[in-house]
Structures are given as C-alpha cells and as structure tokens.
Amino acid sequence: MSTEVRHGWLITVLATGQQYRYIPGESVIIGRTPLRPASLPDDNSKRLDIDDPQRSMSKRHLSLKVTETGVGIITDLNSTNGTYVVRDDGRLIKIPANKPLSLDQPDVKLQLGEVGVELKQFAIQEQRPVETPDLFGARPAQQQRNLNVDEIVDVREGEPTDAFSAGQVRQAVQSAQGVNFDPAAAQAQQVQQAAQAQQAQQAVNNLQAQPSQNAPAGSTGYEPGSVFDRLTRGQMSQKPAVEIDGMTSDEAKTTADQQRQYAMAQHHEFLPFLALNPYLYADLYQWLGSLGDPDIAQALSTNPGYKAFREARS
C-alpha cells in the first residue's frame, strides 16, 4: 500500500467556533439561514447556513469549490454586502462579485457582512494499493517459458527498489487554532442546553399526556386526526411518530444542528415536532409562528426556547 496525501478545506465560524469540513470534489454555498426553508442547489452543491440575526449576509453569499487536487476556489455570489479578505494587518480587501478566486494561502480569513469565517486547508491521507509488476515482463515473450526461481531473480536483479519516503506519511492538520472560542463558555452552554433539553422533554411528556383545559369532553385539545391527537389517544406506538430520509420526529424535538433543522423543516410532518425544539434558529421560530397551524401553535406555547425568542423580540 502507498500513502497519497490530498487536501480539503475547513470552514470555521469565528463567532461560535462551529466547523465544517469539505473534501476534494465538493462544493458548498455559504449564506444566511433563510426564513423559509428552500430546496438545495441544483448543481449538487451542499449548503452551509449560518445564523445571522443582523441579516448582514445574503442567503447565497459565497461559494467554495474544492477541486480534486485540493485547490480552494471561492466566488462571491453577488452578495449585498460583499465578501472581504481580512489581511494580517486588519486591512479588508473586497473580492469582485461572480469572479472565481483561487486561494493561494492555506489559511484565509473572510468577512461576510458582519460574520467572520476562516478557511483553512487540511491534509487527507489515503491508502492506495501498489500495482505489482509482472516478474516475467522484462524478458521477451519467447524467453518467458520454463523459468526457475534463480532465473527470475537474475531477470529482476538490475531493477531499482522503490524508495519509501517517511515524508509521505503525514498526520492530518489539527483543528484551526486562534479562533475566538472560549472552551469554558462552550462547556457552560452545553450544561445549559442539557437542562433545556430536559425541560423540553418534560414539556413534550406533559403535552402528550394532558388535553387542553379548554377542550370539550372526549377531545385531546389538538386538531382531530393530527399526529398529536393520535399520540394523545394512544393510537400510535412508542416508536418515532414520523421517520423520513433517516430523520425522526424524536430528533426534530431536540437537535441543535441548524442544517438538520433546515432539512426537517422541508417536510410538513416534522413541523409540530420542530415547534417543541428549544434550540431552533430565530428565523425558523418566526416562520413556524406565522403558519397559523393549531398543533404548531400549541407546541410553541410550551417551548421555552420560543418564549425566550418572543421576549428578545419584544
């Protein structure tokens, strides 16, 4: 086996420390998390949605393409506020819109509106089988018959041995350093999120076990025939109520992954369960609240994250 080293690119959101890796052959569209979930790009590009309450980023702000040889190519997609390269001395250099730019440095900081990101190249080691040459290939065809071991050794004796270079074996570059990310604050946030998740689960249990106080006798308080109505009546099993494309309603109630939330919001069946999630990004809370669906409204009314969102907007 031989070791081949290729390169991908790591994107770090400087304000949060969130990191995303892209390998050779992949492309990604970077932009603000949209209010209304939309379909993915038609060119098989991925989407990287960044929560931007100030709305300083465009929904399609910047693209990154990683070539098969590991070159990073960025293109400003005619964004409203532009894309700037941040120099080491703090100077900002605006890149022209709709013109691909190859990254000639392995570590580049960009400013997308009020959102700072870092693009850093990292190494990928791949093991490839070494093709074994034909021992009989050095002699003409008429001389390849009835060779014994000593004759084979004589044939191959003058050929050089493949040199093994230890420099070919390199460890993958570690996660980007120098990011404004406080580990202690991140740990405190995880503890807070765990407590909020426990509160959310308790709210879900209460929601499924208790009918609305204003519901008539025999009613569960939810839209007749809806998922919540059937759950409350015990007409559904304890397995996840909804499962689509590897995503489940149980995950919809607790995931803090904004890309996962975005994908789930494209399926109407997940919306009532997303409305129970205390970790949704602001635009998704706003969109769910505007739908006017009674089940979604009922779920939002028990959601501590939605309550905090409403208080912050008031």
C-alpha positions in Angstrom: 0.0 0.0 0.0 1.2 3.5 -0.7 0.1 6.7 1.0 -1.3 9.6 -1.0 -2.0 13.0 0.6 -4.7 15.2 -0.7 -6.2 18.4 0.8 -9.6 19.6 1.8 -10.8 22.8 3.4 -12.1 23.5 6.9 -14.6 26.4 7.4 -14.8 27.9 10.9 -17.4 30.4 12.0 -15.3 32.7 14.2 -18.2 33.9 16.5 -19.3 30.4 17.5 -16.3 28.1 16.8 -18.5 25.8 14.6 -16.5 23.9 12.0 -17.4 22.3 8.7 -15.1 20.1 6.5 -15.2 19.8 2.7 -13.1 17.3 0.8 -11.9 17.3 -2.9 -14.7 17.3 -5.4 -17.2 19.0 -3.0 -18.8 22.4 -3.4 -20.8 24.5 -0.8 -23.0 27.6 -0.9 -22.5 29.7 2.2 -25.2 32.1 3.3 -27.6 33.3 6.0 -30.1 30.8 7.3 -33.3 31.6 5.3 -36.6 32.4 6.9 -38.5 29.9 4.7 -36.7 26.6 4.1 -35.8 26.2 0.4 -34.6 23.3 -1.8 -30.9 22.5 -2.2 -29.0 23.8 -5.2 -29.4 22.0 -8.5 -25.7 21.5 -9.1 -25.3 19.0 -6.2 -23.6 21.7 -4.0 -24.1 21.5 -0.3 -25.4 24.4 1.8 -23.8 25.9 4.8 -26.4 28.1 6.6 -25.1 30.5 9.3 -27.5 32.1 11.8 -27.2 35.8 11.2 -29.7 37.8 13.3 -28.4 41.1 11.9 -29.2 39.8 8.3 -25.9 41.2 7.1 -25.2 38.1 5.0 -27.1 37.2 1.8 -28.9 33.8 1.6 -26.5 32.9 -1.2 -23.4 34.9 -0.2 -20.3 32.9 -1.2 -19.4 29.6 -2.8 -16.4 27.4 -2.1 -15.3 24.7 -4.5 -12.6 22.2 -3.6 -11.0 20.8 -6.7 -9.9 17.2 -7.0 -6.3 18.4 -6.4 -7.3 20.2 -3.2 -7.3 23.8 -4.5 -10.0 26.0 -2.8 -11.9 28.4 -5.2 -14.2 31.0 -3.7 -16.8 33.1 -5.6 -18.8 36.0 -4.2 -22.4 35.3 -5.5 -23.2 39.0 -6.0 -23.9 39.4 -2.3 -25.5 42.6 -0.9 -22.7 43.5 1.5 -19.8 41.8 -0.4 -17.0 39.5 0.6 -13.7 40.8 2.1 -10.4 39.1 2.6 -9.0 40.1 6.0 -5.3 40.7 5.9 -2.9 40.0 8.8 -2.7 43.8 9.4 -6.5 44.0 9.6 -7.0 45.6 6.2 -10.1 44.5 4.2 -9.8 43.7 0.5 -13.1 43.3 -1.3 -13.2 40.5 -3.9 -15.1 41.1 -7.1 -18.5 39.5 -7.5 -19.1 36.5 -9.7 -15.4 36.0 -10.4 -13.8 32.8 -9.1 -10.7 33.3 -6.9 -8.2 30.6 -6.1 -6.9 30.6 -2.6 -3.1 30.9 -2.7 -2.7 30.7 1.1 -3.5 27.7 3.3 -5.2 29.9 5.9 -7.6 32.7 4.9 -10.0 34.8 6.9 -13.0 36.3 5.3 -15.7 38.8 6.3 -19.2 38.1 5.1 -21.3 41.1 6.2 -20.9 41.1 10.0 -20.0 37.4 10.0 -16.3 36.3 10.1 -15.2 32.9 8.9 -11.8 31.2 8.5 -10.9 28.9 5.6 -8.0 26.5 6.4 -6.5 23.8 4.3 -6.1 20.3 5.9 -4.5 17.1 4.8 -6.2 13.9 4.0 -4.2 10.6 3.9 -5.4 7.9 1.6 -4.1 4.4 1.3 -3.8 3.1 -2.3 -2.7 -0.4 -3.4 0.7 -0.7 -5.1 0.5 -2.4 -8.5 2.8 -5.4 -8.5 4.8 -5.6 -11.8 4.9 -8.8 -13.8 8.0 -10.7 -13.0 8.2 -12.1 -16.5 7.7 -8.7 -18.2 11.5 -8.0 -18.5 12.1 -10.8 -21.0 10.9 -11.2 -24.5 7.8 -13.5 -24.8 9.9 -16.3 -26.3 12.1 -16.3 -23.2 9.4 -16.4 -20.6 8.8 -20.1 -20.6 10.1 -22.6 -18.1 11.9 -20.1 -15.9 13.0 -21.3 -12.4 13.3 -19.2 -9.3 17.0 -18.4 -9.8 16.4 -17.2 -13.4 13.5 -14.9 -12.3 15.8 -13.4 -9.6 18.5 -12.8 -12.3 16.0 -11.1 -14.6 14.9 -8.6 -11.8 18.3 -8.2 -10.2 19.2 -5.0 -12.0 16.0 -3.1 -11.3 15.9 -0.4 -8.6 13.9 -0.9 -5.4 11.1 1.6 -4.9 12.2 4.0 -2.2 9.9 4.6 0.8 9.8 8.2 2.0 8.8 8.7 5.6 7.8 12.2 4.5 4.8 10.7 2.6 3.2 9.8 5.9 1.9 13.0 7.5 -0.8 13.5 10.1 -3.9 15.4 9.3 -3.8 19.1 10.3 -5.5 19.6 13.6 -8.5 21.9 14.1 -7.8 25.6 13.4 -6.3 27.5 16.3 -6.5 31.1 17.2 -10.3 31.2 16.9 -12.2 33.4 19.4 -13.8 30.4 21.1 -13.9 30.0 24.9 -13.9 26.3 25.9 -15.3 27.2 29.4 -18.1 29.2 27.9 -18.8 26.3 25.5 -19.0 23.8 28.4 -21.4 26.1 30.3 -23.5 26.4 27.2 -23.6 22.6 26.9 -24.8 22.3 30.5 -27.5 24.9 29.9 -28.6 23.1 26.7 -28.8 19.8 28.6 -31.1 21.4 31.2 -33.2 23.0 28.5 -33.5 19.6 26.7 -34.7 18.0 29.9 -37.3 20.8 30.3 -38.3 20.4 26.7 -38.8 16.6 27.1 -40.9 17.2 30.2 -43.0 19.7 28.2 -43.4 17.1 25.5 -44.5 14.5 28.0 -47.0 16.9 29.5 -48.2 17.9 26.1 -48.9 14.3 25.1 -50.5 13.3 28.4 -52.7 16.3 29.2 -55.6 17.7 27.0 -56.1 21.4 26.6 -58.1 22.9 29.5 -60.5 24.4 27.0 -61.0 21.2 25.1 -64.5 19.7 25.2 -65.1 16.3 26.8 -63.6 13.5 24.8 -61.3 15.8 23.0 -57.5 15.8 23.2 -57.2 19.6 22.5 -55.4 19.1 19.2 -56.5 19.1 15.6 -58.7 15.9 15.2 -56.7 13.2 13.4 -53.4 15.0 13.7 -50.2 13.3 14.8 -50.5 14.9 18.3 -54.2 13.9 18.6 -53.4 10.3 17.8 -50.4 10.2 20.1 -52.6 11.5 23.0 -55.3 8.9 22.3 -52.6 6.2 22.4 -53.4 5.2 18.8 -49.7 5.3 17.8 -46.8 3.1 19.1 -43.9 4.4 21.2 -41.6 4.4 18.1 -40.8 7.7 16.5 -44.1 9.1 15.1 -42.5 10.3 11.9 -39.4 9.0 10.1 -38.3 10.4 6.7 -35.0 10.2 4.9 -33.2 9.0 8.1 -34.6 11.8 10.2 -37.1 11.2 13.0 -39.6 13.3 15.0 -37.7 12.5 18.2 -34.6 14.1 16.7 -36.7 17.1 15.5 -37.7 17.9 19.1 -34.1 18.1 20.4 -31.5 18.6 17.6 -29.4 21.8 17.8 -27.9 21.3 14.4 -29.2 24.1 12.2 -28.6 22.3 8.9 -30.6 19.3 10.3 -33.4 21.7 11.4 -33.4 23.2 8.0 -33.7 19.8 6.2 -36.5 18.7 8.6 -38.5 21.9 8.0 -38.9 21.0 4.4 -41.2 18.1 5.5 -44.6 19.3 6.8 -44.8 16.2 9.0 -41.9 17.4 11.2 -43.2 20.9 11.8 -45.2 20.2 15.0 -42.2 18.4 16.5 -39.8 21.2 15.5 -42.1 23.6 17.3 -41.2 21.7 20.5 -37.5 22.2 20.0 -35.9 24.8 22.3 -32.8 25.2 20.0 -34.3 26.5 16.8 -32.7 29.4 15.0 -34.6 32.7 15.1 -36.0 32.8 11.6 -37.4 29.2 11.9 -39.2 30.2 15.1 -40.6 33.2 13.3 -41.7 31.2 10.3 -43.4 28.4 12.4 -45.2 31.1 14.4 -46.6 32.6 11.2 -48.1 29.4 9.8 -51.3 29.6 11.9 -51.4 25.8 12.4 -53.2 24.9 15.7 -50.9 22.0 16.6 -47.8 24.0 15.9 -49.1 27.0 17.9 -49.9 24.6 20.8 -46.4 23.1 20.7 -44.8 26.6 20.5 -46.8 27.7 23.6 -44.9 25.1 25.7 -41.5 25.7 24.2 -39.0 27.7 26.5 -36.8 28.5 23.5 -39.7 30.1 21.6 -40.7 32.0 24.8 -37.1 33.4 25.0 -37.2 34.2 21.3 -40.5 36.2 21.8 -39.1 38.0 24.8 -36.0 39.0 22.9 -38.1 40.4 20.1 -40.4 42.4 22.4 
